[in-house]
Amino acid sequence: MSAPTATHLDRHDTIRAVTYADGVLRLLDQRELPFTEAQVECRNAGDVAKAIRDLVVRGAPAIGIAAAWGVVLQAGLLDNAGHPISAVTLRSTFDTLNAARPTAVNLAWALARMRAALAATGGDPLTTLTVEARAIQDEDLAANRRMGEIGASFLGDGIGVLTHCNTGSLATAGFGTALGVIRAGYAGGRIAQVYAGETRPWLQGARLTMWELVRDAIPAQLIADSAASHLMKSGAVQWVIVGADRIAANGDTANKIGTYQLAISAKRHGVKFMVVAPWSTVDMATKGGDDIEIELRDPAELLSISGRRTVVDGADAWNPVFDVTPAELIDVIVTERGAIEKPFDRGLAKLAGAQG
């Protein structure tokens, strides 16, 4: 199949979950989708940190982008009040934003870029921070387009793919990571059918991924998370394509809870497994998956759906929201710098050394 044209890709890139203008960060409230498209307005870093914690904005790249704009918001408030903008006056801002969620490395990465830009500025710090935040967002969109092209080149023709959680425009600056590969693959005629796991307990696959796929008129079916192995056994799926919140130096990958069991099932059924994430998700300082902190969230999220309790009173729950897929279960990792196949430790180190 020939590569899809920019026009074909543009047709599948119409959603923006994070927008900044005139001192206000507007976030598409992903808790309300798919039935209500509401915006949450953030005017300071505390608003942004709360939005990240409360899952108004989610997806590793989008979290990093929102945090960068959170620094800009707080710097603007300092400037309006006549206070200096510096690493000292913004220290609590960086700390608050960095603590919002622990697993996604993009959050710390984006804040590190903002700190470095502030330290290097020789002019107006507010302008410098604004330019850097915009660059982080624009670079992510360009990276997603590039990853879509690279990832789609691995696919066959007329295949079925399974994806997990939401890795689309809602989780990024636009187009998406794993869903970006799916968009590019469909636009190029390589993908005939998409299956989306519902992704309990927040139902990101059901509420968000299906919303994006239906909106883009991409043939898709929702499945219960527990139906994935049966689906693979049927032969309907040739690739599982997922995103990542952190990729360790050896290729171990943290992603939404449930990803690990998909990888195990894919290996059992001869289905290929692709991880798609921007280079900012690669954490060369983390040697392996055992060193990745796994976020535990409120058990109440698992005991209810949309705020309505579904489990008997008195019951308890364990609610890790990520798991780690070992590198040996992954066939290819796609970043905007290129695709890496086994051995991942060598491939990742080569890309890290080649491009810094």
C-alpha positions as CSV (number, residue, x, y, z in Angstrom):
1,M,0.0,0.0,0.0
2,S,1.2,3.6,-0.6
3,A,1.7,6.0,2.2
4,P,-1.3,8.1,3.1
5,T,-1.2,11.8,2.0
6,A,-1.3,14.7,4.4
7,T,-4.9,15.3,3.4
8,H,-5.9,11.8,4.4
9,L,-4.1,12.2,7.7
10,D,-5.6,15.6,8.4
11,R,-9.1,14.0,8.1
12,H,-8.2,12.0,11.2
13,D,-6.7,14.9,13.2
14,T,-9.4,17.2,14.3
15,I,-9.4,16.9,18.1
16,R,-7.4,19.1,20.5
17,A,-7.6,18.3,24.2
18,V,-5.2,21.0,25.4
19,T,-5.4,24.6,24.2
20,Y,-3.8,27.7,25.6
21,A,-4.7,31.4,24.9
22,D,-4.5,34.7,26.7
23,G,-3.5,33.4,30.1
24,V,-6.1,30.5,30.2
25,L,-5.5,26.8,29.7
26,R,-8.6,25.0,28.4
27,L,-8.8,21.3,28.9
28,L,-11.4,19.1,27.3
29,D,-12.8,17.3,30.3
30,Q,-12.3,13.6,29.6
31,R,-14.3,12.5,32.5
32,E,-17.5,13.8,30.7
33,L,-16.9,12.2,27.3
34,P,-18.4,10.8,25.2
35,F,-21.7,12.5,25.9
36,T,-20.6,15.9,26.9
37,E,-17.8,18.0,25.4
38,A,-17.0,20.4,28.3
39,Q,-14.0,22.5,28.9
40,V,-12.2,23.0,32.2
41,E,-10.5,26.4,32.5
42,C,-7.2,26.5,34.4
43,R,-5.8,29.9,35.5
44,N,-2.9,28.8,37.8
45,A,-0.6,25.9,38.4
46,G,-2.8,24.5,41.2
47,D,-5.7,24.3,38.8
48,V,-3.6,22.3,36.4
49,A,-2.2,20.0,39.0
50,K,-5.7,19.2,40.2
51,A,-6.9,18.6,36.6
52,I,-4.1,16.1,36.2
53,R,-4.8,14.3,39.4
54,D,-8.5,14.2,38.7
55,L,-8.1,12.9,35.2
56,V,-9.6,15.9,33.5
57,V,-6.5,15.6,31.3
58,R,-4.8,12.2,30.9
59,G,-2.3,10.4,28.7
60,A,1.4,10.8,29.3
61,P,2.1,13.4,26.5
62,A,-0.9,15.5,27.3
63,I,-0.1,15.5,31.0
64,G,3.4,16.9,30.2
65,I,2.0,19.5,27.9
66,A,-0.6,20.6,30.4
67,A,2.1,20.8,33.1
68,A,4.3,23.0,30.9
69,W,1.4,25.4,30.4
70,G,0.8,25.3,34.2
71,V,4.3,26.8,34.7
72,V,3.4,29.6,32.2
73,L,0.1,30.3,34.0
74,Q,1.9,30.7,37.3
75,A,4.7,32.8,35.8
76,G,2.1,35.1,34.3
77,L,0.5,35.6,37.7
78,L,3.9,36.5,39.2
79,D,4.5,38.9,36.4
80,N,1.1,40.6,36.8
81,A,1.7,41.0,40.5
82,G,5.1,42.6,39.9
83,H,7.1,39.7,41.3
84,P,10.2,38.3,39.7
85,I,10.0,35.1,37.7
86,S,12.8,32.7,38.7
87,A,13.6,29.2,39.7
88,V,13.2,30.3,43.3
89,T,9.8,32.0,42.9
90,L,8.5,29.0,40.8
91,R,10.0,26.3,42.9
92,S,6.7,25.4,44.6
93,T,5.0,25.4,41.2
94,F,7.4,22.9,39.8
95,D,7.1,20.7,42.9
96,T,3.3,20.8,42.9
97,L,3.0,19.9,39.2
98,N,5.7,17.2,39.4
99,A,3.8,15.5,42.3
100,A,0.5,15.4,40.4
101,R,1.0,11.8,39.0
102,P,4.1,9.6,39.5
103,T,4.3,7.0,36.7
104,A,4.2,9.0,33.4
105,V,7.8,10.2,32.8
106,N,6.6,12.9,30.3
107,L,5.5,15.0,33.3
108,A,8.9,15.3,34.8
109,W,10.5,15.6,31.3
110,A,8.4,18.6,30.3
111,L,9.0,20.3,33.6
112,A,12.7,19.7,33.3
113,R,12.6,21.4,29.9
114,M,10.8,24.3,31.4
115,R,13.4,24.6,34.2
116,A,16.2,24.5,31.6
117,A,14.6,27.2,29.5
118,L,14.1,29.4,32.5
119,A,17.7,29.0,33.5
120,A,19.0,29.8,30.1
121,T,16.9,32.8,29.3
122,G,18.6,36.1,28.6
123,G,15.5,38.0,28.1
124,D,11.9,38.1,29.3
125,P,11.3,34.9,31.3
126,L,7.6,34.8,30.7
127,T,8.1,35.0,26.9
128,T,10.8,32.3,27.2
129,L,8.5,29.9,29.1
130,T,5.6,30.5,26.8
131,V,7.8,29.8,23.7
132,E,9.1,26.6,25.4
133,A,5.6,25.3,26.3
134,R,4.4,26.0,22.8
135,A,7.4,24.1,21.4
136,I,6.7,21.1,23.6
137,Q,3.2,21.0,22.3
138,D,4.0,21.5,18.7
139,E,6.9,19.0,18.8
140,D,4.6,16.4,20.2
141,L,2.1,16.7,17.3
142,A,4.9,16.5,14.8
143,A,6.3,13.4,16.6
144,N,2.9,11.7,16.5
145,R,2.6,12.2,12.8
146,R,6.1,10.7,12.3
147,M,5.3,7.7,14.6
148,G,2.1,7.1,12.7
149,E,4.1,6.8,9.5
150,I,6.8,4.6,11.0
151,G,4.5,2.3,12.9
152,A,2.1,1.8,9.9
153,S,5.0,0.6,7.8
154,F,5.3,-2.6,10.0
155,L,1.7,-3.6,9.3
156,G,0.4,-6.0,6.6
157,D,-2.6,-5.2,4.5
158,G,-6.3,-5.5,5.5
159,I,-5.4,-6.6,9.1
160,G,-7.1,-6.4,12.4
161,V,-5.6,-4.6,15.4
162,L,-6.4,-4.4,19.1
163,T,-5.6,-1.4,21.2
164,H,-5.9,-0.6,24.9
165,C,-6.8,2.5,26.9
166,N,-6.8,5.8,24.9
167,T,-3.7,6.9,23.0
168,G,-5.2,9.3,20.6
169,S,-5.6,13.0,20.2
170,L,-7.2,13.1,23.7
171,A,-3.9,11.8,25.2
172,T,-1.5,14.0,23.2
173,A,-1.1,17.2,21.4
174,G,-3.1,15.6,18.5
175,F,-3.3,12.6,16.2
176,G,-2.0,10.2,18.9
177,T,0.7,7.6,19.5
178,A,-0.7,4.1,19.2
179,L,-3.9,5.5,17.8
180,G,-1.9,7.6,15.5
181,V,-0.4,4.4,14.0
182,I,-3.9,3.1,13.7
183,R,-5.1,6.3,12.0
184,A,-2.1,6.2,9.6
185,G,-2.6,2.5,9.0
186,Y,-6.3,2.9,8.2
187,A,-5.7,5.9,5.9
188,G,-3.1,3.9,4.0
189,G,-5.5,0.9,3.6
190,R,-3.5,-1.4,5.9
191,I,-6.0,-1.7,8.7
192,A,-9.5,-3.2,8.0
193,Q,-10.8,-3.5,11.6
194,V,-9.9,-2.0,15.0
195,Y,-10.9,-3.6,18.3
196,A,-10.8,-1.5,21.5
197,G,-10.7,-2.9,25.0
198,E,-13.0,-1.1,27.4
199,T,-10.2,-0.4,29.9
200,R,-11.6,-0.6,33.4
201,P,-12.0,1.1,35.8
202,W,-12.2,4.5,34.0
203,L,-13.3,3.0,30.6
204,Q,-10.9,5.1,28.6
205,G,-11.2,2.6,25.7
206,A,-15.0,2.6,25.8
207,R,-15.6,6.3,26.4
208,L,-12.6,7.9,24.7
209,T,-11.0,5.6,22.1
210,M,-14.4,4.6,20.6
211,W,-15.4,8.2,20.5
212,E,-12.3,9.1,18.5
213,L,-12.7,6.1,16.2
214,V,-16.4,6.7,15.5
215,R,-15.7,10.4,14.9
216,D,-13.1,9.5,12.3
217,A,-15.3,6.8,10.7
218,I,-12.7,4.1,11.3
219,P,-14.3,0.6,11.5
220,A,-14.1,-0.4,15.2
221,Q,-15.7,-2.7,17.7
222,L,-15.6,-2.4,21.5
223,I,-14.7,-5.6,23.5
224,A,-14.7,-6.4,27.2
225,D,-11.2,-6.4,28.5
226,S,-11.7,-10.1,29.4
227,A,-12.6,-11.0,25.7
228,A,-9.1,-10.1,24.4
229,S,-7.6,-13.6,24.5
230,H,-10.7,-15.2,22.9
231,L,-10.5,-12.5,20.2
232,M,-6.8,-13.2,19.5
233,K,-7.5,-17.0,19.4
234,S,-10.1,-16.3,16.7
235,G,-7.5,-15.0,14.3
236,A,-9.2,-11.6,13.9
237,V,-6.1,-9.7,15.3
238,Q,-2.6,-9.6,13.8
239,W,-1.2,-6.7,15.9
240,V,-1.8,-5.3,19.4
241,I,-0.8,-1.6,19.4
242,V,-0.5,0.2,22.7
243,G,1.0,3.4,24.1
244,A,3.4,3.8,27.1
245,D,3.8,6.0,30.1
246,R,7.4,5.1,30.7
247,I,9.9,2.9,28.8
248,A,12.9,1.7,30.7
249,A,16.4,1.5,29.2
250,N,16.0,-2.3,28.7
251,G,12.6,-1.9,26.9
252,D,10.4,-2.8,29.8
253,T,7.3,-0.7,29.4
254,A,4.8,0.7,31.9
255,N,1.3,1.3,30.4
256,K,-2.3,1.3,31.5
257,I,-3.3,-1.7,33.7
258,G,-4.2,-4.6,31.6
259,T,-1.5,-4.1,29.0
260,Y,0.8,-6.9,30.5
261,Q,-1.9,-9.5,30.1
262,L,-2.5,-8.5,26.5
263,A,1.2,-9.0,25.8
264,I,1.1,-12.4,27.4
265,S,-1.9,-13.5,25.3
266,A,-0.4,-12.0,22.1
267,K,2.7,-14.1,22.6
268,R,0.6,-17.2,23.1
269,H,-1.4,-16.6,20.0
270,G,1.3,-15.4,17.6
271,V,0.1,-11.9,17.5
272,K,2.6,-9.1,17.1
273,F,2.9,-6.5,19.9
274,M,3.9,-2.8,19.2
275,V,4.5,0.0,21.7
276,V,4.3,3.5,20.4
277,A,5.5,6.5,22.4
278,P,7.4,9.7,21.9
279,W,11.1,9.8,22.9
280,S,10.1,11.8,26.0
281,T,8.6,8.6,27.4
282,V,11.9,6.8,27.2
283,D,13.6,7.0,30.6
284,M,17.2,5.9,30.1
285,A,17.8,6.6,33.8
286,T,15.5,3.7,34.7
287,K,17.2,0.4,34.1
288,G,14.2,-1.9,34.1
289,G,10.6,-2.3,34.9
290,D,11.1,-3.2,38.5
291,D,12.4,0.4,39.1
292,I,9.2,2.0,37.8
293,E,6.8,3.4,40.4
294,I,3.3,2.1,39.9
295,E,0.6,4.5,40.8
296,L,-2.1,3.2,43.1
297,R,-5.3,5.2,43.0
298,D,-8.4,5.3,45.2
299,P,-10.1,1.9,45.5
300,A,-13.4,3.7,45.1
301,E,-12.7,4.1,41.4
302,L,-12.9,0.3,41.1
303,L,-15.9,-0.1,43.3
304,S,-18.1,2.2,41.1
305,I,-18.8,3.3,37.6
306,S,-19.4,7.0,36.9
307,G,-19.8,7.6,40.6
308,R,-22.4,4.9,41.1
309,R,-21.3,2.1,43.4
310,T,-21.5,-1.4,41.9
311,V,-20.0,-3.4,44.7
312,V,-21.5,-4.3,48.0
313,D,-20.8,-2.0,50.9
314,G,-17.9,-3.1,53.0
315,A,-15.9,-4.5,50.1
316,D,-12.4,-3.3,49.4
317,A,-10.3,-3.1,46.2
318,W,-6.8,-2.9,45.0
319,N,-6.4,-0.3,42.2
320,P,-3.0,-0.1,40.4
321,V,-3.5,1.9,37.3
322,F,-0.4,0.8,35.4
323,D,1.5,-2.4,34.9
324,V,4.8,-3.3,33.3
325,T,5.2,-5.3,30.2
326,P,8.6,-7.1,30.0
327,A,10.7,-6.3,26.9
328,E,10.7,-9.9,25.8
329,L,7.0,-9.7,25.1
330,I,7.3,-6.7,22.8
331,D,8.1,-7.0,19.1
332,V,8.8,-3.3,18.3
333,I,9.0,0.0,20.0
334,V,8.2,3.0,17.8
335,T,9.3,6.5,18.6
336,E,9.7,9.6,16.4
337,R,13.4,8.9,16.3
338,G,12.8,5.5,14.7
339,A,11.7,2.0,15.4
340,I,13.6,-0.3,17.8
341,E,13.5,-4.0,17.6
342,K,15.2,-6.5,19.9
343,P,17.6,-6.2,21.6
344,F,15.9,-3.1,22.9
345,D,18.7,-2.0,25.3
346,R,21.1,-1.6,22.4
347,G,18.6,0.0,20.1
348,L,17.5,2.5,22.7
349,A,21.0,3.3,23.8
350,K,22.0,3.9,20.2
351,L,19.2,6.3,19.6
352,A,19.9,8.1,22.9
353,G,23.5,8.5,22.0
354,A,22.9,9.5,18.4
355,Q,20.4,12.3,19.2
356,G,21.1,13.1,22.9
